Amino acid sequence: MAERVALSRVRDALDGLPLPPRTPVARLTALDDGNGGTMVATLRAYLDHFGDVSAASRALGVHPNSLRYRLRRITEVSGLDLADPDARLLAHLQLRLLGGG
C-alpha cells in the first residue's frame, strides 16, 4: 500500500513533464512511433518481470529467443545498458510514467 502511494506521488510530481529527448526510452518511443514497432512493450514486459525472460516472453506471447533478440536490438538502438541497475530503474520509471503500468 505504501509503495503505491509513494509511486502515485512521484507520478503526480512528474505528470506533464516531457520525456527528455536523449534517454533510451525516448529513442525507443520515437522508433516505435515511426514504424509501429514493439520495442517499448518488450522493454516494459522485461522490466515488469524483473528480467525474467521466460515470464516476459509468456506475457508477450513470443518465444524466449524472440524476446532475447528484441532485447539485443533495444540495447543496440537505444544505448540502454540492461546490466546497469540505475539505467533499468530510470527506464522503468519513464515507461510507467508514459502509461500502461
Summary of the structure (lengths in Angstrom):
residues: 101
radius of gyration: 13.6
end to end distance: 15.9
largest distance: 38.9
contacts: 264
relative contact order: 0.17
helix: 71%
strand: 0%
